[in-house]
Amino acid sequence: MQRLIILLLITLSVVSCKQNTNKQENGDEAETGYTLLNAYKTNNLDLNNRVVMAPMTRCRADNEGHVPTDLMAEYYAQRASAGLIITEMAIIAPNGYGFPDIPGIYTNEQIEGWKKIADKVHEKGGKIFMQIAHNGRRYVDPESEIIAPSAIPFKEGAVVPKAMSKVQIGQVAGEFATAAKNAINAGFDGVEIHAANGYLISQFLAKSANIRTDEYGGSIENRSRFLFEVLDSLANKVDMSKVAIRISPSLNESGIVDDEETQPLHEYVVKRLNDYNLAYLHISGRADKIKGEKEQAAHVLNIAKHYRQFYKGTYIINKGFTKETAEAAIKEGIADLVSFGHLYVSNPDLVERFRNNYPLTESNPKTFMAKGAEGYTDYPSYQKTN
Ligand SMILES: Cc1cc2nc3c(=O)[nH]c(=O)nc-3n(C[C@H](O)[C@H](O)[C@H](O)COP(=O)(O)O)c2cc1C
């Protein structure tokens, strides 16, 4: 009997350790007791830890078909101990490329390439979501038609995009859904819709990029319409528990100008996202035009806290976090998971380094978007003999 009680107590403590923090009242910053290295489990996610690799474009799909390569598979597999990997953005249609040599997710060859990546990460016990994106006016190929909500270039001297027709808007929403289905068919655990950082969906949200006078422009509801049509389109094709979204409520760059409606619009969006049973909401932390490291960190944390109160599901925050600041944010219930960008470029074994307090390697920005293995797959795991 005594042994039975002890077993029951152990089982209960393991289960409570794996449960997510979403049950807390929103805005309640009472200590959760969870750490970065605790597992995370909800109906939609089952992760070994709360360390997330942030999406990062690395421009290594350097072939005509924008097909993910074996080198990319090696890169992601090296980072499989992350609780969750979110891939670089994968482009949903031929006119959606904003950088050279970034991968697509609309041809059979691309799907086959991504399959190898998902397989390799899964073989090593990892979980992986694909970020899916359309870059809109952030074009790279002036040969193809550049589309955007309105005919406003993203910077001076850039090609003036064509304002999308309503037919085109519906078409692109459908392309997002097909891309999501392709990603799931390729074995991905889910997709993250890229609605951040000044790309197509983010362009619809911003007054500075969207001056439409139809139902896709003007009011907060209208500017958010495309985002929700994309979500509804996905809902017809994939299980929404495998769908996530990334937004950047504090973006003030890339031709997107912060205005008096930026925060109310994002509050409206985040509240409505509760109606979809999403895998998670990921905030792209931005502190554009804010000077000073401390000030930037405080800004990112304020934004993270602010939006936490409106969202009931799994919440990922980002930008400039260290092991200590991420741990504090999770303990205080500000986030469920924290994503790391720069640190994942140069520390493939980031989780092990956090766990053992091993030193971190700095990344070299010159090779972020270079060619080949240099600055990509040649950052070693930490060797204790160092
Ligand atoms: C080289 C590089 C490429 C990036 N590409 C993407 C991308 O494809 N999609 C995206 O949402 N964010 C992208 N980001 C932003 C990161 O996801 C992250 O928000 C940013 O690096 C801040 O987090 P950190 O301070 O932990 O690095 C990129 C960042 C870097 C450094």
Ligand as a Chemical Component Dictionary entry (heavy atoms), coordinates in Angstrom:
data_LIG
# 
_chem_comp.id                   LIG 
_chem_comp.type                 NON-POLYMER 
_chem_comp.pdbx_formal_charge   0 
_chem_comp.three_letter_code    LIG 
# 
loop_
_chem_comp_atom.comp_id 
_chem_comp_atom.atom_id 
_chem_comp_atom.alt_atom_id 
_chem_comp_atom.type_symbol 
_chem_comp_atom.charge 
_chem_comp_atom.model_Cartn_x 
_chem_comp_atom.model_Cartn_y 
_chem_comp_atom.model_Cartn_z 
_chem_comp_atom.pdbx_ordinal 
LIG C1  C1  C 0 20.135 35.613 -40.037 1  
LIG C2  C2  C 0 18.744 35.843 -39.540 2  
LIG C3  C3  C 0 17.680 35.460 -40.328 3  
LIG C4  C4  C 0 16.361 35.612 -39.874 4  
LIG N1  N1  N 0 15.333 35.161 -40.632 5  
LIG C5  C5  C 0 14.070 35.165 -40.135 6  
LIG C6  C6  C 0 13.013 34.492 -40.819 7  
LIG O1  O1  O 0 13.185 33.842 -41.853 8  
LIG N2  N2  N 0 11.781 34.572 -40.274 9  
LIG C7  C7  C 0 11.530 35.253 -39.104 10 
LIG O2  O2  O 0 10.387 35.303 -38.649 11 
LIG N3  N3  N 0 12.531 35.870 -38.431 12 
LIG C8  C8  C 0 13.787 35.808 -38.898 13 
LIG N4  N4  N 0 14.806 36.341 -38.163 14 
LIG C9  C9  C 0 14.544 36.922 -36.837 15 
LIG C10 C10 C 0 14.767 35.864 -35.732 16 
LIG O3  O3  O 0 13.773 34.861 -35.794 17 
LIG C11 C11 C 0 14.730 36.493 -34.335 18 
LIG O4  O4  O 0 13.503 37.144 -34.174 19 
LIG C12 C12 C 0 15.860 37.501 -34.130 20 
LIG O5  O5  O 0 17.106 36.914 -34.441 21 
LIG C13 C13 C 0 15.906 37.993 -32.684 22 
LIG O6  O6  O 0 16.143 36.932 -31.776 23 
LIG P1  P1  P 0 17.581 36.724 -31.072 24 
LIG O7  O7  O 0 17.894 37.995 -30.344 25 
LIG O8  O8  O 0 17.425 35.548 -30.160 26 
LIG O9  O9  O 0 18.557 36.475 -32.180 27 
LIG C14 C14 C 0 16.124 36.215 -38.615 28 
LIG C15 C15 C 0 17.214 36.629 -37.843 29 
LIG C16 C16 C 0 18.506 36.432 -38.279 30 
LIG C17 C17 C 0 19.660 36.838 -37.395 31 
# 
loop_
_chem_comp_bond.comp_id 
_chem_comp_bond.atom_id_1 
_chem_comp_bond.atom_id_2 
_chem_comp_bond.value_order 
_chem_comp_bond.pdbx_ordinal 
LIG C1  C2  SING 1  
LIG C2  C3  SING 2  
LIG C2  C16 DOUB 3  
LIG C3  C4  DOUB 4  
LIG C4  N1  SING 5  
LIG C4  C14 SING 6  
LIG N1  C5  DOUB 7  
LIG C5  C6  SING 8  
LIG C5  C8  SING 9  
LIG C6  O1  DOUB 10 
LIG C6  N2  SING 11 
LIG N2  C7  SING 12 
LIG C7  O2  DOUB 13 
LIG C7  N3  SING 14 
LIG N3  C8  DOUB 15 
LIG C8  N4  SING 16 
LIG N4  C9  SING 17 
LIG N4  C14 SING 18 
LIG C9  C10 SING 19 
LIG C10 O3  SING 20 
LIG C10 C11 SING 21 
LIG C11 O4  SING 22 
LIG C11 C12 SING 23 
LIG C12 O5  SING 24 
LIG C12 C13 SING 25 
LIG C13 O6  SING 26 
LIG O6  P1  SING 27 
LIG P1  O7  DOUB 28 
LIG P1  O8  SING 29 
LIG P1  O9  SING 30 
LIG C14 C15 DOUB 31 
LIG C15 C16 SING 32 
LIG C16 C17 SING 33 
# 
